[in-house]
Amino acid sequence: MSQLTRPRVAIIGLGFGAEFIPIYQRHPNAELAAICQRNPETLREVGDKFGVEKRYTDYAELLKDPAIDAVHINTPIPNHAEQTLQALRAGKHVACTVPMATSVEDCKAIVDLCAQTGLRYMMMETVVYAREFLFMQELYREGKLGRLQFLKASHQQDMDGWPGYWPGLPPMYYATHCVGPVLGLARNQASHVSCFGSGTIREEMHSCYGSPFAVETTHIKFKDSDLSAHVYRSLFDVARQYRESFEVYGSKQAVEWPLVEGRPLVLHTAKKPEPEIPSEMECPDFGHLLPKEIAGFTKGGVYSDKEGDEHLSFIQGGGHGGSHPHLVHQFVELLRGTGEGYPNAVQSANITLCGILAHQSAQQNGAVLPLPEWSLQ
């Protein structure tokens, strides 16, 4: 597959997806080629606001456009797999918001099609490009953490009032926000998972997915490594402020997420006098890793012309840690042949399947389930 000098990208879905329009427009090596939204009124409003000329209400028609190299999918979770497969069959590269899919079979179909076509796929997981993750990754790559000993992550959020497919969603069913960082730090892959459910959500939601669990807590064993990780997630009937946390424990240093949103990270340094081991520190921003034209998008208040206009996932997600311009830049550079584009199709499947199989494990009282071999390539 030949590399693209200036990829022409179409954004599919304009709720959360509209957050990315100005980033693509200002990226020096990309072109925002089109936008797509089924609702004509929303399409007109967003297109007019951002000055996007080419607009589609029909995704199938957009995929026929030879002036589009790639699609960035931001539609509801149940649509991700089929829209990704449609795009790959049409010869388009794909960036897709999380999760990759909701079944083992669909994850494999995407991996297989990417291998057959040579087309690029990147799952747009926000946490692995959030400033906190990038800070911990910098410490790891510089050797300051020492030997990695353990990783932990959580995603707790109150999803009451969210529409459509959300009510009763099993906690680990879509768990990329807590699985992604534990695997992504050192680019590990999961080989096995074991999960227990805990607590019970309201009975009227049990029938939605056949799951009663209020919390699901999972252990992940890494492939070809002495490491394991602990992740947990809750979505309904658990009294907890929103928290999308990631913690790493090394032999020299460890970094822990604050218990309350907005507080500093806690850095622990080994072999200091006991009272001096922990220290609070403000996480640096990593806009310097980006082209100057989009570096400002790592900071708050840049996604909207007026307060309160941001998408609900951006507001409740604490701004996603300034990750959006990093995601765009990684995808663009992947298509240009100069970027890693983490996570790729196989890595995305491994991350996504951790959640899917963890829920299956919880339904089997904690059974240890292996990840499929094709997700460990």
C-alpha positions in Angstrom: 0.0 0.0 0.0 1.6 3.3 -1.1 1.9 6.1 1.4 -0.1 9.4 1.2 1.6 12.7 1.2 -1.5 14.6 2.3 -4.3 12.3 3.4 -7.9 13.3 2.6 -10.1 12.3 5.5 -13.8 12.3 5.9 -15.4 12.5 9.4 -18.4 10.1 9.9 -20.8 11.1 12.7 -21.0 14.7 13.9 -21.9 14.5 17.6 -18.5 13.6 19.2 -17.0 13.7 15.7 -17.4 17.4 15.3 -14.7 17.8 18.0 -12.1 16.7 15.4 -13.1 18.9 12.4 -11.0 22.0 13.3 -8.0 19.8 14.1 -8.0 18.1 10.7 -8.6 21.5 9.0 -5.5 23.0 10.7 -3.2 20.0 10.4 -0.4 20.9 8.0 -0.3 17.5 6.4 -4.0 16.6 6.1 -7.1 17.7 4.3 -10.7 17.5 5.8 -12.3 16.2 2.6 -15.9 15.7 3.8 -18.3 15.2 6.6 -21.2 12.7 6.9 -24.3 12.7 9.1 -27.7 11.1 8.6 -29.6 14.1 10.0 -29.6 16.8 7.3 -30.2 19.6 9.7 -27.2 18.6 11.9 -25.1 18.2 8.7 -26.0 21.7 7.6 -25.4 23.3 11.0 -22.0 21.7 11.5 -21.0 22.1 7.8 -21.9 25.8 7.9 -20.2 26.4 11.3 -16.9 24.9 10.1 -17.1 25.8 6.5 -17.0 22.3 5.2 -18.1 22.2 1.5 -18.5 18.4 0.8 -21.3 16.8 2.8 -23.0 13.4 2.8 -26.1 12.0 4.4 -25.5 8.6 2.9 -22.3 6.7 4.1 -22.4 4.3 1.1 -22.3 7.3 -1.3 -19.4 8.8 0.6 -17.4 5.6 0.3 -17.7 5.8 -3.5 -16.0 9.1 -3.6 -12.4 8.7 -5.0 -11.3 12.0 -3.5 -11.5 10.5 0.0 -8.6 8.4 1.2 -9.7 7.6 4.8 -12.7 7.8 7.1 -12.7 8.7 10.8 -15.8 7.0 12.3 -17.5 8.5 15.3 -20.9 6.8 15.2 -22.6 4.8 18.0 -20.9 1.7 19.2 -23.2 -0.8 17.5 -22.2 0.7 14.1 -18.4 0.6 14.4 -17.7 -2.9 13.1 -20.0 -2.8 10.0 -19.0 0.7 9.0 -15.3 -0.2 9.4 -15.7 -3.2 7.2 -17.7 -1.3 4.6 -14.9 1.3 4.4 -12.1 -1.3 4.1 -14.1 -3.1 1.4 -14.3 0.3 -0.4 -10.6 0.8 -0.2 -10.5 3.4 2.5 -8.2 3.5 5.5 -10.0 3.7 8.8 -9.8 5.5 12.1 -12.6 4.5 14.5 -13.6 5.6 17.9 -13.7 3.0 20.6 -14.4 0.1 20.8 -13.3 -1.6 17.6 -16.4 -3.9 17.7 -18.6 -5.8 20.1 -17.9 -9.4 19.1 -14.9 -11.6 18.6 -16.1 -12.4 15.1 -16.2 -8.8 14.0 -12.8 -8.0 15.5 -11.3 -10.9 13.5 -13.1 -9.8 10.3 -11.5 -6.4 10.6 -8.0 -7.8 11.3 -8.3 -10.2 8.4 -9.5 -7.6 6.0 -6.6 -5.2 6.9 -4.1 -8.0 6.4 -5.7 -8.9 3.0 -5.9 -5.3 1.7 -2.9 -3.6 3.3 -5.2 -0.8 4.4 -4.4 1.0 7.7 -6.7 0.9 10.8 -6.3 2.8 14.0 -8.6 2.7 17.0 -8.9 6.2 18.4 -8.4 5.4 22.1 -8.2 8.7 23.9 -6.5 7.5 27.1 -3.3 6.4 25.4 -2.7 9.9 24.1 -3.9 11.8 27.2 -1.2 14.0 28.8 -1.1 11.8 32.0 -0.4 8.7 30.0 2.2 10.4 27.8 3.9 11.6 31.0 4.1 8.1 32.5 5.2 6.8 29.1 8.0 9.3 29.1 9.2 8.3 32.6 9.1 4.6 31.4 11.1 5.2 28.2 13.7 7.3 30.0 14.2 4.5 32.6 13.0 6.5 35.5 10.3 4.0 36.6 12.8 1.2 36.6 11.5 -2.3 36.0 7.7 -2.4 35.5 6.1 -4.4 38.3 2.3 -3.8 38.1 -0.3 -1.7 36.3 -3.8 -0.7 37.3 -6.6 1.3 35.6 -10.2 2.1 36.1 -13.1 3.7 34.3 -16.1 4.7 36.5 -18.9 6.8 35.1 -22.6 7.4 35.8 -24.3 6.6 32.5 -27.9 7.2 33.7 -29.7 9.3 31.1 -27.6 8.3 28.2 -29.7 7.2 25.3 -30.0 4.1 23.0 -27.8 1.1 23.8 -26.3 2.4 27.1 -28.8 1.3 29.8 -27.7 -1.9 31.4 -24.4 -2.1 29.3 -22.1 -4.6 31.1 -19.2 -2.7 32.6 -16.4 -4.5 30.8 -18.3 -4.9 27.5 -16.5 -1.8 26.3 -13.4 -1.3 28.4 -10.8 0.2 26.2 -10.3 3.3 28.4 -8.9 1.1 31.2 -7.4 -1.7 29.1 -5.7 0.5 26.6 -3.3 2.2 29.0 -2.1 -0.9 30.8 -1.3 -2.6 27.5 -0.1 0.5 25.7 2.5 1.7 28.1 5.1 -0.8 27.0 3.2 -2.1 24.0 2.2 -5.4 25.6 -0.5 -7.7 24.5 -3.0 -9.6 26.7 -2.8 -13.4 26.7 -5.5 -14.3 29.3 -8.2 -12.5 31.4 -10.2 -13.4 34.5 -13.1 -11.3 35.7 -15.6 -11.2 38.6 -18.8 -9.3 38.7 -19.8 -7.5 41.8 -23.0 -5.9 43.0 -26.3 -5.6 41.2 -27.8 -2.8 39.0 -31.5 -2.0 39.0 -33.6 -5.0 37.9 -35.2 -3.2 35.0 -31.8 -3.0 33.3 -31.0 -6.7 33.7 -32.8 -7.8 30.5 -31.0 -5.2 28.2 -27.9 -7.4 28.0 -28.6 -10.2 30.4 -26.2 -8.8 32.9 -26.8 -7.8 36.5 -23.3 -6.6 37.5 -22.7 -3.2 38.9 -18.9 -3.5 38.8 -16.7 -5.9 36.9 -13.1 -6.3 38.0 -10.5 -8.0 35.8 -7.0 -9.3 35.9 -5.0 -9.3 32.7 -2.0 -11.6 32.1 0.5 -10.2 29.6 2.0 -12.3 26.8 5.7 -13.2 27.1 6.0 -11.1 30.3 6.0 -11.4 34.1 3.5 -8.6 34.2 -0.2 -8.5 35.0 -2.7 -5.7 35.4 -5.9 -5.0 37.3 -8.7 -3.1 35.7 -12.2 -2.3 36.9 -15.2 -0.5 35.5 -18.7 0.7 36.6 -21.5 2.4 34.7 -24.7 2.3 36.8 -25.8 2.5 40.5 -22.3 3.0 41.9 -21.7 6.2 43.9 -18.5 7.5 42.4 -17.4 10.7 40.7 -16.2 10.2 37.1 -12.8 8.7 37.1 -10.7 7.4 34.2 -7.5 6.4 36.0 -4.2 4.8 35.2 -1.5 3.9 37.6 2.0 2.4 37.1 4.3 0.8 39.7 8.0 0.4 38.9 11.0 -0.6 40.9 12.3 3.0 41.1 9.2 5.2 40.8 5.5 4.8 40.7 2.7 7.2 39.6 -0.8 7.1 41.1 -3.9 8.8 39.8 -5.6 11.2 42.2 -8.7 10.0 44.0 -10.6 13.2 43.1 -10.7 14.6 39.6 -8.6 17.7 39.2 -6.1 16.9 41.9 -2.4 16.4 41.0 -0.8 13.1 40.2 1.2 11.4 43.0 4.8 10.4 42.2 6.4 7.9 44.6 10.2 7.5 44.6 11.9 4.5 46.1 14.5 4.5 48.8 13.8 8.0 50.1 12.9 8.6 53.8 9.4 7.4 54.3 7.7 10.8 54.5 9.5 12.0 51.3 8.5 9.0 49.1 5.3 10.6 47.8 5.1 14.0 46.1 2.3 15.7 44.3 3.0 16.9 40.8 1.1 18.7 38.1 1.2 16.7 34.8 2.9 18.6 32.0 1.2 19.1 28.7 2.6 17.4 25.6 1.6 19.8 22.9 5.2 20.1 22.0 5.0 16.7 20.3 2.5 18.1 17.7 2.8 20.5 14.8 2.4 24.0 16.0 -0.8 24.5 14.0 -2.7 22.0 16.2 -0.6 22.0 19.5 -3.1 24.4 21.1 -5.9 21.8 20.9 -4.4 19.9 23.9 -5.7 22.6 26.2 -9.2 23.2 27.4 -11.7 25.6 25.8 -10.5 25.1 22.2 -13.2 22.8 20.9 -16.1 25.3 21.1 -16.9 28.9 20.4 -19.1 29.2 23.4 -19.2 27.5 26.8 -21.4 24.4 27.1 -21.3 23.6 23.4 -18.9 20.6 23.7 -20.1 17.0 23.3 -21.2 15.3 26.6 -18.5 12.7 26.3 -15.9 15.5 26.2 -17.3 17.3 29.2 -17.8 14.1 31.4 -14.5 12.8 30.1 -12.5 15.6 31.6 -11.5 16.9 28.2 -10.0 13.5 27.3 -6.6 14.7 28.6 -5.9 16.8 25.6 -5.7 13.6 23.4 -7.7 14.6 20.4 -4.9 16.4 18.4 -2.5 13.6 19.2 -5.0 11.1 17.8 -5.4 13.0 14.6 -1.7 13.5 14.2 -1.0 9.8 14.8 -3.5 8.8 12.2 -2.3 11.3 9.6 1.3 10.3 10.1 0.4 6.6 9.9 -1.1 7.2 6.5 1.9 9.2 5.5 4.2 6.3 6.5 6.0 8.2 9.2 3.9 7.3 12.4 3.2 4.3 14.6 -0.6 4.7 14.6 -1.0 2.9 17.9 -3.1 0.8 18.3 -3.3 -0.8 14.9 -5.8 -3.5 13.9 -4.3 -6.4 15.8 -3.5 -4.3 18.8 -7.0 -2.8 18.8 -8.5 -6.2 18.7 -6.4 -7.4 21.6 -7.5 -4.4 23.7 -11.1 -4.7 22.7 -11.3 -8.4 23.2 -10.0 -8.0 26.8 -13.3 -6.4 27.7 -15.5 -8.7 25.7 -13.9 -11.8 27.1 -13.7 -10.4 30.6 -17.5 -10.1 30.7 -17.8 -13.6 29.4 -15.4 -14.6 32.3 -17.6 -12.8 34.8 -20.6 -14.8 33.5 -18.6 -17.9 34.1 -17.6 -17.0 37.7 -14.1 -15.8 37.0 -13.0 -18.5 34.5 -9.6 -17.8 33.0 -10.1 -17.2 29.2 -7.4 -17.0 26.6 -7.2 -14.3 24.0 -7.3 -15.7 20.4 -3.9 -16.4 18.8 -4.7 -14.0 15.9 -4.9 -11.1 18.3 -1.4 -11.9 19.6 0.5 -11.4 16.3 
